[in-house]
Amino acid sequence: MARRTRNVPLLGGITGHASNLAATLVFEAISLRSAWRWVRTADLLLASGGGQLDALWGGAWGQPYALARWAWLARRAGVPFALLSVGYGGASTWLSRRFLRYAVGSAAYCSVRDAGSRAMTMQLGVKRDLPVVPDLAFGLTPPSPLPPRRPGYDIGISPMVYLRPGSWPIENQAEYQRLISLWANLVTATAARGDRVHLFVSNPGDMAAVRDIWEALGEPIRALCTIAEAESPNALLELFRGLDVVVSSRLHGVLLAIVSARPVLALSHERKVRAVMNDAGVSHFCVDLTTATVEQITGILRDLADQLDPCARRLREYVEVASSALRQQEDLLPKLLKRHQ
C-alpha cells in the first residue's frame, strides 16, 4: 500500500508514516520479547558510564526510553537494576525527563559521577540518595610512563567532530570549519615550536575531524606530525605512556589522560568535561572550545609544560582517591545479589 501510494500527494505521506510506524511497533515487540527472555536469566543488570542520562542522541525515544525499558523489564523479572557512576547530559522534553526519572527511581542502586550530574538528576523529581562516585575509567590500571624525550615535548592532540554536519546532532558547518582551523593552527604552532605532535582520537568517529585537519596542514607541518591509531582504552593508555601533554575535547580522552596521570589541557564543549577537570583539581587547564583562541591555548600549553611534574603528581593523588571510591562501590554489588537471591 505505502509503496503504491508514495507518489500521491498527502496520501503518500500518510501511508508512508503509517508503514514506518507499523514496522517500528513490530520491531519493538520482537525486541521486547527477546530482552525479556534474556533479563530473566540475569542475576544483576548494570548500566554505567557517560551518556546514560541523556536525550541528545535520539531524543526521548532514544536513550531515555531504552533505559526506562530495561528498568521496567528488570523490575518485572525481579532482577536488581543498578546505575553505576552515570553522567547527566540533558533532557529537554517532559517525556525524556519522565523516562529518566522512572529509570533512576526504579534502580536498586544509583550513583552519579559528579556533583553537577547529581543536582540535575535530582531536578527530575528523583526522591532517593544519589552518591557521587567517579567514572569507572578510574578502575583501570595504566602502564608506567616512558622516560621523556628531550629536547621538545611529545604533545597528543585529539580533535572531535563537534557540530560537523552528518556527525553531530546539532549541525553548524561554518562553526565546524572555524574549529578545524583552530585545531590546525594549534598543530602548526605546536610543531613550529619544536614539539612532536601526535594526532589521536578517543572516539572512532573523530577520525573525520583528523582527516579534515590533516588536509588543512601544509606539507612541512605534516612531516612533523603523526596520526596515532589507538582504537581501544588500553591502546590509548599505551599511547599516553610516551606523551608529555594531552590536549583533548572528548570526555574520555580527558579522563584517560587523568587516569594515566598525564598533564592534560581540556578544550571543553560540555559541562561534563569541565566537571572532571574541576574534580581533579586542574580546572585552570580547561578552556571553552567554542571561544578559545590559538594564542590562549598555546599560552596555557606553555604554562602546563612548566608544571609537568607538579601536575602529574596532583593527578596521581586524585586518581588514588577516585580509585578508592570505586572499590568501595564495587563492594556494594554482592549485597544486591544477596538481596535478589
C-alpha positions in Angstrom: 0.0 0.0 0.0 2.7 2.5 1.1 4.8 1.7 -2.0 1.9 2.1 -4.4 0.8 5.4 -3.0 4.1 7.0 -2.1 3.9 9.4 -5.1 0.3 10.5 -4.4 0.2 14.0 -2.7 -0.7 13.9 1.0 -1.9 10.2 0.8 1.6 9.1 0.0 2.9 10.8 3.1 0.2 9.4 5.4 0.6 5.9 4.2 4.4 6.2 4.4 4.3 7.3 8.0 1.8 4.6 8.9 4.0 1.9 7.3 7.1 3.2 9.2 5.1 3.2 12.5 3.8 -0.3 11.9 7.3 -1.5 11.2 8.7 0.2 14.3 5.9 -1.4 16.5 6.6 -4.8 15.2 10.4 -4.4 15.7 9.9 -3.1 19.2 7.6 -6.0 20.1 10.2 -8.5 18.9 12.9 -6.7 20.7 11.0 -6.5 24.0 10.3 -10.3 23.9 13.9 -11.0 23.2 15.1 -8.6 26.0 12.5 -10.2 28.4 13.8 -13.7 27.8 17.4 -12.6 28.4 16.8 -10.5 31.5 15.0 -13.4 33.3 18.3 -15.3 33.1 20.3 -12.5 34.8 21.3 -12.1 38.4 22.1 -8.4 38.2 21.6 -5.7 35.4 24.0 -2.8 35.3 24.2 0.4 33.3 27.2 2.6 33.7 29.3 5.4 32.2 28.6 8.6 30.4 25.6 9.2 28.1 23.2 7.2 30.2 21.1 10.1 31.5 21.0 12.0 28.2 18.5 12.6 25.4 20.8 14.4 23.0 21.2 11.4 20.6 17.7 10.3 19.5 15.5 12.3 21.8 13.1 10.9 24.4 12.7 7.6 22.4 16.4 7.1 22.2 18.5 6.6 25.4 15.8 7.7 27.9 13.3 5.2 26.6 15.9 2.4 26.4 17.0 3.0 30.0 13.4 3.0 31.2 12.6 -0.1 29.3 15.5 -2.0 30.9 14.4 -0.7 34.3 10.9 -1.9 33.7 11.9 -5.3 32.4 14.3 -5.8 35.4 11.6 -4.8 37.9 9.1 -7.2 36.3 11.6 -10.0 36.3 12.7 -9.4 39.9 16.3 -8.7 38.8 18.2 -5.9 40.6 19.0 -3.0 38.2 21.8 -0.6 39.1 23.2 2.5 37.6 26.9 3.0 38.3 28.7 6.3 38.1 26.4 7.7 35.4 26.6 11.2 34.0 23.7 13.5 33.3 23.8 15.2 29.9 20.4 16.8 29.2 16.7 16.1 28.7 14.7 19.0 27.3 11.3 17.4 27.0 8.8 16.2 29.6 8.8 12.7 28.2 12.5 12.3 28.2 12.7 13.5 31.8 9.8 11.2 32.8 11.7 8.2 31.3 14.9 9.1 33.1 13.1 9.7 36.4 11.5 6.3 36.2 14.8 4.5 35.4 16.7 6.2 38.3 13.8 5.8 40.7 13.4 2.1 39.9 17.0 1.2 40.3 18.2 -0.8 43.3 21.2 1.4 43.4 22.3 4.6 41.5 25.4 6.7 41.7 26.4 9.7 39.6 29.9 10.6 38.6 29.9 14.3 39.6 28.1 16.8 41.7 26.6 18.5 38.7 25.0 15.3 37.5 23.6 14.7 41.0 22.0 18.2 41.1 20.4 17.9 37.6 19.2 14.3 38.3 17.5 15.5 41.5 15.8 18.1 39.4 14.0 15.3 37.6 12.0 14.8 40.7 14.0 11.8 41.9 13.4 11.0 45.6 16.5 9.0 46.6 20.1 9.2 47.7 22.5 9.7 44.8 26.1 9.1 45.9 28.8 10.7 43.8 31.3 8.1 42.6 33.9 8.9 39.9 33.7 7.4 36.4 34.5 3.7 36.1 37.5 4.6 34.0 39.4 5.2 37.2 39.3 1.5 37.8 41.8 1.0 35.0 45.5 0.3 35.7 47.6 2.3 33.3 51.2 1.3 32.4 54.1 3.3 33.8 55.1 6.4 31.7 58.1 6.2 29.4 61.2 8.4 30.0 60.7 11.8 28.4 62.4 12.7 25.2 64.2 16.0 25.1 64.6 18.5 23.5 61.0 19.3 22.7 57.8 17.7 24.1 55.5 15.0 22.8 52.1 16.5 22.6 49.0 14.4 21.9 46.2 16.4 20.3 42.7 14.9 20.0 40.2 16.9 17.9 36.5 16.0 17.5 33.6 16.2 15.1 31.7 18.7 17.3 29.0 20.4 15.1 30.1 18.6 11.9 27.2 18.0 9.6 26.3 14.3 9.4 28.3 13.6 12.5 26.7 15.6 15.3 23.1 16.0 16.4 23.4 19.8 16.2 25.0 20.8 12.8 26.8 24.1 12.0 29.2 23.9 9.0 30.6 27.4 9.4 31.4 26.9 13.1 32.8 23.4 12.5 35.2 24.8 9.8 36.2 27.5 12.3 37.1 24.8 14.8 39.0 22.8 12.2 41.1 26.0 11.5 41.6 26.4 15.3 42.9 22.8 15.6 45.0 23.1 12.5 46.6 26.4 13.7 47.2 24.8 17.1 49.0 21.8 15.5 51.0 24.2 13.3 52.1 26.4 16.2 53.0 23.4 18.4 55.1 21.7 15.7 56.7 25.0 14.7 57.9 25.4 18.3 59.9 22.2 18.0 57.4 19.8 19.8 56.3 16.5 18.3 52.6 16.3 17.6 50.6 13.1 17.7 47.1 13.3 16.5 44.7 10.8 18.0 41.1 10.1 18.8 39.2 8.6 21.7 36.1 8.0 19.5 36.5 6.4 16.0 34.0 8.9 14.5 36.5 11.7 15.3 38.9 10.4 12.6 36.8 12.5 10.2 38.0 15.6 12.1 41.6 14.4 12.0 41.3 14.0 8.2 39.9 17.5 7.8 42.7 18.9 9.9 45.3 16.9 8.0 44.1 18.4 4.7 44.4 21.9 6.2 48.0 21.5 7.2 50.9 22.3 5.0 53.3 19.5 3.9 56.2 20.8 6.1 54.0 20.6 9.2 52.6 17.2 8.3 56.2 15.9 8.2 56.5 16.8 11.9 53.3 15.1 13.0 52.0 11.5 13.3 48.4 10.1 13.4 48.2 7.5 16.2 45.8 4.6 15.6 44.6 3.9 19.1 41.2 2.2 18.9 40.7 1.0 22.5 41.1 2.3 26.0 44.2 0.1 26.5 45.7 1.4 23.3 45.1 4.9 24.4 46.7 4.2 27.8 49.7 2.8 25.9 49.9 5.9 23.7 49.8 8.2 26.8 52.9 6.5 28.2 55.0 8.4 25.7 53.2 11.8 25.8 54.2 14.8 28.0 50.9 16.6 27.5 47.4 15.6 26.2 45.1 18.1 24.5 41.5 16.7 24.2 37.9 17.8 24.0 36.2 14.4 24.3 35.4 13.4 27.9 37.1 10.0 27.7 40.2 11.5 26.1 40.5 13.8 29.1 39.5 11.0 31.6 42.1 8.5 30.4 44.8 11.2 30.4 44.0 11.8 34.0 43.9 8.1 34.8 47.4 7.9 33.2 48.5 11.0 35.3 49.4 12.7 32.1 49.0 16.5 32.3 46.0 17.4 30.2 44.6 20.6 28.6 40.9 20.2 28.1 39.1 22.2 25.3 35.7 21.7 26.8 32.5 21.7 24.7 30.3 20.3 27.6 29.7 20.6 31.3 30.9 17.1 31.9 34.4 17.9 30.7 34.7 20.9 33.0 33.4 18.8 35.8 36.1 16.1 35.7 38.8 18.7 35.3 37.5 20.6 38.4 37.2 17.3 40.4 40.8 16.5 39.6 41.9 19.9 40.7 43.2 21.2 37.4 40.3 23.4 36.2 42.8 26.1 35.3 43.9 23.9 32.4 40.4 23.8 31.0 39.1 26.3 28.4 35.9 26.6 26.4 36.3 25.1 23.0 33.8 27.5 21.4 35.5 30.7 22.5 39.2 29.6 22.8 41.9 31.2 20.6 45.1 29.7 19.4 47.0 32.3 21.5 45.1 31.4 24.6 45.6 27.6 24.1 49.4 27.9 23.3 49.8 30.1 26.3 48.2 27.5 28.6 50.3 24.8 27.0 53.5 26.7 27.8 52.3 27.1 31.4 51.5 23.4 31.6 54.9 22.5 30.2 56.5 24.4 33.1 54.4 22.4 35.6 54.6 18.9 34.3 55.8 17.2 37.4 53.6 19.0 39.9 50.6 18.5 37.6 51.3 14.8 37.2 51.7 14.4 41.0 48.4 16.2 41.6 46.7 13.9 39.1 48.2 10.7 40.7 46.8 11.8 44.1 43.3 12.3 42.6 43.4 9.0 40.8 44.1 7.2 44.0 41.2 8.9 45.7 38.9 8.1 42.8 40.0 4.5 42.6 39.4 4.0 46.3 35.8 5.3 45.8 35.2 2.9 43.0 36.5 -0.1 45.1 34.0 0.9 47.8 31.2 0.9 45.3 32.2 -2.5 43.9 31.9 -3.9 47.5 28.1 -3.0 47.3 27.3 -5.2 44.3 27.4 -8.5 46.1 24.8 -7.1 48.5 22.5 -6.5 45.6 22.9 -10.1 44.5 22.2 -11.4 48.0 19.1 -9.4 48.2 17.9 -10.9 44.9 18.8 -14.4 46.0 
